[in-house]
Amino acid sequence: MIISLSTSLRVLVNTEAINMAESVGNYTRHRKAPIVVASSSGYSVIYAPAASGEALAHAYQLLLAQIAKERKLPVTRLDEQGYFLKFSSTDLIVNWYPELAGFAKSSLGEWVKKADLSEVEKAILKASVVADVGGFLLTDKQLKRTSAIKFSYMIPTLDAIEGGGASLTPQLHVRYAPPQAPREQALFYVESGSAMYTLSTELVASDISRLLYSSEQDEQLVKERLERVNAAVDALIALVDGVLFGAKRSRYMPLWNVKSMVVALSKGPVEFITSPGITRSYIKETYERAVSLTKAIPEETINLYVYDGEGLEEPAVKQEAKNVAYRKVSSHTEALVEAKSKLISILSVLSMV
């Protein structure tokens, strides 16, 4: 059974430098992404401001490390510092991950080389909640864990692009110097972005604390599962609620306003992903897709939590769609909090079976 939490949201962001891509002289460029736009004559590509999924994932994992440490869940020193090297080689483990030394009966390097995959996987998960949720790849042993958390790029919505609601403008800044050192004064430009953005995420909660290379589960990991899932969702809530990610926030703190959001909690044989907020009908599309999917796969159940602060097109809820629940809430934070409560309740019942 797969239990996943999928979200899509639309957020108005003004004057941001969340994801800068390169510098050319004294000009720092904002990341751009190609967006396909439909028209009466066909399709065209425009380049619009964007933030990468990697930027979002890095901030998420740092928040997760902070929350996990506060709750006495295991994290490594590198996790706390925001360096997610993720146990990627034996040499790196020996030099940077002393947290694994307690699992080795001999030297750490020899243990990593000789231990079977299940032993190493178990040790890494017990040492780091971030590796559990965010995945890792130990190349020396071809030991891979796919991330349980997924992020899209953050890009402008189609209606914003078509209506002129996405822009990039360079802003002039000056590093001032006293008259005694005039050559130290410098002009520089930072490309500033503003748009109605959309982004999507998915957390496969049933993968957390689950061993992939062993047929037997670990007692500690099973015991910590609910706490780890709780921390994973709380990190997502913090990321969305407080715009705690991106570059240049010391002087370019984004003006961030979540306008709408849909959260889908699905349980069954397949994952259900919310429709992206690229159009104003995404909430309706998500509901209609959920109804169709549960008709095709009756073992699937989907709970939708919806916040609509911009008067979007909403669905006509069907009473006969018993496997799909639709609930409107008053804020994007409430949508995630209620979905988390339901998720923890489902996992608690399953852990008793």
C-alpha positions as CSV (number, residue, x, y, z in Angstrom):
1,M,0.0,0.0,0.0
2,I,1.3,3.5,-1.0
3,I,0.4,6.5,1.2
4,S,1.4,9.8,-0.3
5,L,0.8,13.5,0.3
6,S,0.7,15.6,-2.9
7,T,0.3,19.4,-3.1
8,S,0.0,22.1,-5.7
9,L,-0.2,25.8,-4.9
10,R,-0.3,29.2,-6.6
11,V,1.7,32.0,-4.9
12,L,2.1,35.6,-5.7
13,V,5.8,36.6,-5.3
14,N,7.0,40.1,-5.7
15,T,10.6,41.4,-6.0
16,E,12.5,38.2,-5.4
17,A,16.0,36.8,-6.2
18,I,15.2,33.3,-4.9
19,N,17.3,31.4,-7.5
20,M,20.2,33.1,-9.2
21,A,21.9,31.2,-12.0
22,E,25.1,33.0,-12.9
23,S,27.1,36.2,-12.9
24,V,28.4,38.1,-15.9
25,G,30.7,40.9,-14.7
26,N,28.7,42.9,-12.2
27,Y,25.4,41.5,-13.4
28,T,23.8,38.6,-11.5
29,R,21.1,36.7,-13.5
30,H,17.9,35.1,-12.3
31,R,17.3,31.5,-13.2
32,K,15.0,31.2,-16.2
33,A,13.0,28.2,-17.6
34,P,11.4,27.6,-21.0
35,I,7.6,27.6,-20.7
36,V,5.4,26.4,-23.6
37,V,2.4,28.6,-24.2
38,A,-0.6,27.7,-26.5
39,S,-2.0,30.2,-28.9
40,S,-4.5,30.2,-31.8
41,S,-1.6,29.6,-34.2
42,G,0.0,26.7,-32.2
43,Y,2.6,26.7,-29.5
44,S,5.5,29.0,-28.6
45,V,8.2,29.0,-26.0
46,I,9.0,31.9,-23.7
47,Y,11.7,32.1,-21.0
48,A,10.3,33.1,-17.6
49,P,11.7,33.5,-14.1
50,A,11.9,30.2,-12.2
51,A,13.3,28.5,-9.1
52,S,14.7,25.0,-9.4
53,G,13.4,21.9,-7.6
54,E,16.9,21.4,-6.3
55,A,16.8,24.8,-4.6
56,L,13.5,23.9,-2.9
57,A,14.8,20.5,-1.9
58,H,17.9,21.8,-0.3
59,A,15.9,24.3,1.9
60,Y,13.4,21.5,2.7
61,Q,16.2,19.1,3.9
62,L,17.8,21.8,6.0
63,L,14.4,22.5,7.7
64,L,13.9,18.8,8.2
65,A,17.3,18.5,9.8
66,Q,16.5,21.4,12.2
67,I,13.2,20.0,13.2
68,A,14.5,16.5,13.6
69,K,17.4,17.6,15.8
70,E,15.0,19.6,18.0
71,R,12.8,16.5,18.4
72,K,15.8,14.2,19.2
73,L,15.6,12.3,15.9
74,P,18.9,11.3,14.4
75,V,20.7,13.7,12.1
76,T,24.4,14.0,11.1
77,R,26.6,17.0,11.7
78,L,26.7,17.7,7.9
79,D,22.9,17.6,7.9
80,E,22.8,20.3,10.5
81,Q,25.2,22.4,8.5
82,G,23.2,22.1,5.3
83,Y,25.9,20.0,3.4
84,F,23.9,17.1,1.9
85,L,26.7,15.0,0.6
86,K,24.5,12.0,1.4
87,F,27.1,9.2,2.1
88,S,28.0,9.2,-1.6
89,S,31.4,7.3,-1.3
90,T,33.3,5.2,1.1
91,D,36.1,7.8,1.4
92,L,33.5,10.5,2.1
93,I,31.9,8.4,4.8
94,V,35.2,7.8,6.5
95,N,36.2,11.5,6.5
96,W,32.8,13.1,7.1
97,Y,30.3,10.7,8.7
98,P,31.6,9.6,12.1
99,E,28.0,8.9,13.0
100,L,28.4,5.5,11.2
101,A,31.4,4.4,13.3
102,G,29.3,2.8,15.9
103,F,27.9,0.3,13.4
104,A,31.4,-0.9,12.3
105,K,33.0,-3.8,14.0
106,S,36.4,-3.0,12.5
107,S,37.6,0.2,10.8
108,L,34.7,2.2,9.2
109,G,36.2,2.0,5.7
110,E,36.6,-1.7,5.8
111,W,33.1,-2.2,7.2
112,V,31.5,-0.1,4.4
113,K,33.4,-2.2,1.8
114,K,32.6,-5.6,3.3
115,A,29.1,-5.2,4.8
116,D,26.1,-6.3,2.8
117,L,23.7,-3.7,1.4
118,S,21.0,-4.3,4.0
119,E,23.5,-3.5,6.9
120,V,24.8,-0.3,5.3
121,E,21.3,0.9,4.4
122,K,20.0,0.3,7.9
123,A,23.0,2.1,9.5
124,I,22.5,5.2,7.2
125,L,18.8,5.4,7.9
126,K,19.4,5.1,11.7
127,A,22.0,7.8,11.5
128,S,20.1,10.4,9.4
129,V,16.4,11.2,9.0
130,V,17.4,13.5,6.1
131,A,18.8,10.5,4.2
132,D,15.7,8.5,5.0
133,V,13.4,11.1,3.6
134,G,15.6,12.8,1.0
135,G,17.3,9.7,-0.4
136,F,21.0,8.9,-1.0
137,L,23.3,7.1,-3.4
138,L,26.4,5.3,-2.2
139,T,28.2,4.9,-5.5
140,D,30.9,2.4,-4.3
141,K,28.2,-0.2,-3.5
142,Q,25.5,0.8,-5.9
143,L,23.3,1.4,-2.8
144,K,20.4,3.7,-3.8
145,R,17.4,5.2,-1.9
146,T,15.0,7.2,-4.0
147,S,13.9,10.4,-2.3
148,A,10.5,10.2,-0.6
149,I,10.1,13.9,-1.2
150,K,9.7,15.4,-4.7
151,F,9.7,19.0,-5.9
152,S,8.8,20.6,-9.2
153,Y,10.4,23.7,-10.5
154,M,8.6,26.9,-9.4
155,I,7.4,28.6,-12.6
156,P,4.9,31.3,-13.5
157,T,1.3,30.2,-14.2
158,L,0.0,30.4,-17.7
159,D,-2.6,33.0,-16.9
160,A,0.1,35.2,-15.4
161,I,2.3,34.8,-18.5
162,E,-0.6,35.5,-20.8
163,G,-1.8,38.5,-18.8
164,G,1.7,40.0,-18.3
165,G,2.0,39.0,-14.7
166,A,5.6,37.7,-14.9
167,S,8.6,39.9,-15.2
168,L,12.4,40.2,-14.8
169,T,14.1,43.5,-14.2
170,P,17.7,44.3,-13.2
171,Q,18.0,46.5,-10.0
172,L,21.0,48.8,-9.5
173,H,22.8,48.4,-6.2
174,V,25.9,50.3,-4.9
175,R,28.6,49.3,-2.6
176,Y,29.4,52.6,-1.1
177,A,33.0,53.5,0.0
178,P,34.3,56.6,1.8
179,P,35.9,59.4,-0.2
180,Q,39.4,58.3,1.0
181,A,39.0,55.0,-1.0
182,P,36.9,55.9,-4.1
183,R,38.1,52.8,-6.0
184,E,36.4,50.5,-3.5
185,Q,33.0,51.8,-4.5
186,A,31.2,49.4,-6.9
187,L,28.0,49.3,-8.9
188,F,26.3,45.9,-9.4
189,Y,23.0,44.7,-10.8
190,V,20.7,41.9,-9.5
191,E,18.0,40.6,-11.8
192,S,14.8,40.7,-9.8
193,G,11.8,38.5,-10.6
194,S,8.0,39.0,-9.8
195,A,5.3,36.6,-10.9
196,M,2.3,34.5,-9.9
197,Y,4.2,31.2,-9.5
198,T,3.1,27.6,-9.1
199,L,4.9,24.7,-7.6
200,S,4.1,21.1,-6.8
201,T,5.4,18.6,-4.2
202,E,4.9,15.0,-3.2
203,L,5.8,13.1,-0.1
204,V,5.6,9.3,-0.2
205,A,5.0,8.8,3.5
206,S,4.8,5.0,3.3
207,D,8.5,5.0,2.2
208,I,9.8,6.7,5.3
209,S,11.5,4.2,7.8
210,R,11.0,1.4,5.2
211,L,14.1,-0.8,4.4
212,L,14.4,-1.6,0.8
213,Y,17.4,-4.1,0.9
214,S,16.1,-6.2,3.8
215,S,13.1,-8.4,4.2
216,E,13.0,-7.6,8.0
217,Q,12.2,-4.2,9.4
218,D,14.3,-2.6,12.1
219,E,12.8,-2.0,15.5
220,Q,14.2,1.5,16.0
221,L,13.0,2.6,12.5
222,V,9.6,1.2,13.1
223,K,9.3,2.9,16.4
224,E,10.4,6.3,15.0
225,R,8.2,6.1,11.9
226,L,5.4,8.4,13.0
227,E,7.8,10.9,14.4
228,R,9.8,10.9,11.2
229,V,6.7,11.4,9.0
230,N,5.5,14.1,11.3
231,A,8.8,15.9,11.0
232,A,8.8,15.5,7.2
233,V,5.4,17.1,6.8
234,D,6.2,19.9,9.3
235,A,9.3,20.7,7.2
236,L,7.0,21.1,4.2
237,I,4.6,23.3,6.2
238,A,7.5,25.5,7.2
239,L,8.9,25.8,3.7
240,V,5.6,26.8,2.2
241,D,4.4,29.0,5.1
242,G,7.5,31.0,5.7
243,V,9.2,31.1,2.3
244,L,12.3,29.7,4.1
245,F,14.4,29.1,0.9
246,G,16.3,30.7,-1.8
247,A,19.2,33.1,-2.4
248,K,19.7,36.7,-1.3
249,R,17.0,36.7,1.3
250,S,19.1,39.1,3.5
251,R,18.3,41.9,1.1
252,Y,15.7,40.4,-1.2
253,M,13.3,38.8,1.2
254,P,10.5,37.8,-1.2
255,L,7.0,39.3,-0.7
256,W,5.2,35.9,-0.6
257,N,1.5,35.4,-0.6
258,V,-0.1,31.9,-1.2
259,K,-3.3,32.5,-3.1
260,S,-4.6,28.9,-3.4
261,M,-3.6,25.4,-2.6
262,V,-4.8,21.8,-3.0
263,V,-3.5,18.9,-0.9
264,A,-4.2,15.3,-1.7
265,L,-3.7,12.5,0.7
266,S,-4.0,9.2,-1.1
267,K,-4.0,5.6,0.1
268,G,-4.0,2.6,-2.2
269,P,-2.0,0.7,-4.8
270,V,-0.9,3.8,-6.7
271,E,0.2,7.4,-6.0
272,F,-2.1,10.2,-6.8
273,I,-0.5,13.5,-7.8
274,T,-2.4,16.8,-7.7
275,S,-2.8,18.7,-11.0
276,P,-0.3,21.5,-11.3
277,G,-1.5,25.1,-10.6
278,I,-0.5,26.2,-14.0
279,T,-4.1,27.0,-14.9
280,R,-7.0,28.5,-12.8
281,S,-8.9,25.2,-13.1
282,Y,-6.4,23.0,-11.3
283,I,-8.5,22.4,-8.2
284,K,-11.4,21.3,-10.3
285,E,-9.1,19.1,-12.5
286,T,-7.6,17.5,-9.4
287,Y,-11.0,16.6,-8.0
288,E,-12.3,15.2,-11.3
289,R,-9.1,13.1,-11.8
290,A,-9.5,11.8,-8.2
291,V,-13.1,10.7,-8.9
292,S,-12.1,9.0,-12.2
293,L,-9.1,7.3,-10.6
294,T,-11.1,5.8,-7.7
295,K,-13.7,4.5,-10.2
296,A,-11.0,2.7,-12.1
297,I,-9.1,1.6,-9.0
298,P,-11.7,1.1,-6.2
299,E,-9.0,0.2,-3.7
300,E,-7.8,3.8,-3.8
301,T,-9.0,6.5,-1.4
302,I,-8.2,10.2,-1.7
303,N,-8.8,13.0,0.7
304,L,-8.6,16.5,-0.8
305,Y,-8.0,19.7,1.3
306,V,-8.5,22.9,-0.6
307,Y,-7.7,26.6,0.1
308,D,-9.0,29.0,-2.5
309,G,-8.1,32.7,-1.9
310,E,-8.4,33.8,-5.5
311,G,-11.9,32.7,-6.7
312,L,-10.8,29.8,-8.9
313,E,-13.0,27.4,-10.7
314,E,-14.1,24.7,-8.3
315,P,-15.8,21.3,-8.8
316,A,-19.3,20.1,-8.3
317,V,-18.8,17.6,-5.5
318,K,-20.4,14.2,-6.3
319,Q,-22.1,12.4,-3.4
320,E,-21.7,9.1,-5.1
321,A,-17.9,9.4,-5.1
322,K,-17.5,7.7,-1.8
323,N,-13.7,7.2,-2.1
324,V,-13.0,10.9,-2.6
325,A,-13.4,13.4,0.3
326,Y,-13.4,17.1,-0.5
327,R,-12.9,19.7,2.3
328,K,-12.4,23.5,2.0
329,V,-10.3,25.2,4.6
330,S,-9.5,28.8,5.5
331,S,-5.7,28.9,4.7
332,H,-2.9,26.9,3.0
333,T,-1.4,26.1,6.4
334,E,-4.6,24.7,7.6
335,A,-4.9,22.5,4.5
336,L,-1.5,20.9,5.3
337,V,-2.1,20.6,9.0
338,E,-5.4,18.8,8.5
339,A,-3.9,16.5,5.9
340,K,-1.0,15.7,8.3
341,S,-3.5,14.9,11.0
342,K,-5.3,12.4,8.7
343,L,-2.0,11.0,7.5
344,I,-0.8,10.3,11.0
345,S,-4.1,8.7,11.9
346,I,-3.9,6.3,9.0
347,L,-0.3,5.4,9.7
348,S,-1.2,4.8,13.4
349,V,-3.9,2.4,12.5
350,L,-1.7,0.5,10.1
351,S,1.1,0.2,12.6
352,M,-1.3,-1.6,14.9
353,V,-2.3,-4.2,12.3
